[in-house]
Amino acid sequence: MRKQKRDRSTTLFNRGFNAGLTGKSREECPVQTTDLRSCWMSGWREGREAHWNGMSGVSAIQVNPALG
């Protein structure tokens, strides 16, 4: 059975979340397209919030419903 490709926006959200969680700057966003950049930035914001709330690693990913 073939794997279904994930939506590009979901992938970018997840990568942004992980970048925010690890404390990376929002200037490190790899996307220039406005629509896709907003997906990455949304994930980054949620990741930064999780980081500030003391979550890290697997515990933060399991709590975030958007990454499931």
C-alpha positions as CSV (number, residue, x, y, z in Angstrom):
1,M,0.0,0.0,0.0
2,R,1.3,3.4,-0.9
3,K,1.6,6.2,1.6
4,Q,-0.5,9.2,0.9
5,K,1.5,12.4,0.5
6,R,0.9,14.9,3.2
7,D,-0.4,18.3,2.5
8,R,2.5,20.8,2.0
9,S,0.9,23.2,4.5
10,T,0.8,20.5,7.2
11,T,4.4,19.6,6.7
12,L,5.5,23.3,6.9
13,F,3.4,23.8,10.0
14,N,5.2,20.8,11.7
15,R,8.6,22.1,10.6
16,G,7.8,25.5,11.9
17,F,6.6,24.1,15.2
18,N,9.8,22.1,15.6
19,A,11.9,25.2,14.8
20,G,10.0,27.3,17.4
21,L,10.3,24.5,20.0
22,T,14.0,24.4,19.6
23,G,14.3,28.2,19.9
24,K,15.2,29.1,16.3
25,S,14.5,32.5,15.0
26,R,11.5,33.2,12.7
27,E,14.0,34.7,10.2
28,E,15.0,31.1,9.5
29,C,11.8,30.4,7.6
30,P,12.7,28.5,4.4
31,V,9.7,29.6,2.4
32,Q,9.1,32.9,0.6
33,T,5.5,32.2,-0.8
34,T,3.0,34.1,1.4
35,D,0.5,31.3,1.8
36,L,3.1,28.7,2.7
37,R,5.1,31.1,4.9
38,S,2.0,31.7,7.0
39,C,1.7,28.0,7.7
40,W,5.3,27.8,8.8
41,M,5.0,30.9,10.9
42,S,1.8,29.6,12.6
43,G,3.7,26.4,13.6
44,W,6.7,28.5,14.7
45,R,4.4,30.6,17.0
46,E,2.9,27.6,18.6
47,G,6.3,26.0,19.0
48,R,7.7,29.1,20.7
49,E,4.6,29.2,23.0
50,A,5.2,25.5,23.9
51,H,8.9,26.3,24.5
52,W,8.0,29.2,26.8
53,N,5.6,27.0,28.7
54,G,8.4,24.6,29.4
55,M,7.6,21.8,27.0
56,S,10.3,20.1,25.1
57,G,11.0,17.1,23.0
58,V,8.4,14.4,22.7
59,S,6.1,15.8,25.4
60,A,5.5,18.9,23.3
61,I,4.8,17.0,20.1
62,Q,2.3,14.7,21.8
63,V,0.4,17.6,23.4
64,N,0.0,19.5,20.1
65,P,-3.1,18.2,18.3
66,A,-2.1,19.7,15.0
67,L,1.0,17.4,14.8
68,G,-1.0,14.2,15.4
